[in-house]
């Protein structure tokens, strides 16, 4: 049976980069943005609401459903790779830790985080670099989305950024953060070997020597599906690039972000 590992990171925080670094290890099959959780989530909805299950022995049906989930995820990956280790990437795994834990006990979940100012900065950069495309964000009649500040307000209240931050807040509140391994994007860029050694230690696997100067793009996904904010192309060399959030967003917006996400800055000790 394959070993399953999971990545559940913030948007614009280096999740694709981490997948492709891990993919250098020949034992690992790494996914792009995965839909496996959605398959299980859909199955859970039907299991919960279908009268056919409700009409039978509840404990027996529960055991059957949980094994269905386990065999389903194993069968999915058995059919597409012979590699012994899987790293499945979906933003929802961390939030649905308790559900995952019911059929795959004590799952190992990696979570990339990043200074929220730089997450919003990345979103704004993507917005600005595609002026020939309608972002579906701006309404000139109502004024919605016409300024950087208003766009930050939209992103902070909606997927992917707003939902991801709220989910992370709840993960910490419920205590599941203690079971998840967090990696700061900035620290990974500055000290990649040290951070990767921590990851392998958390996964309880022998360390693999990675080449941070030649990172091949293994994961492939059609960014047109995600609109102008889809950006899953990585740079082949890992290097730290200082933040320019203040220049792009402005000091006022950066201060608002830091105040609005004070819990994040306190927890992850960003300054």
Secondary structure, DSSP 8 states (H G I E B T S, - for coil): --EEEEE---TTSSHHHHHHHHTTSTTEEEEEE--HHHHHHHHHHHHHH-HHHHTS-HHHHHHHHHHHHHHHHHHHHHTT---SEEEEE-TTTTTTHHHHHHHSTT--EEEEE--HHHHHHHHHHHHHTTTTS--S--BTTTTBT-SHHHHHHHHHHSTTHHHHHHHHHHHHHHTGGGGEEEEEHHHHHHSHHHHHHHHHHHHT-------TT---------GGGGGGG------SS-------HHHHH-HHHHHHHHHHTHHHHHHHT--
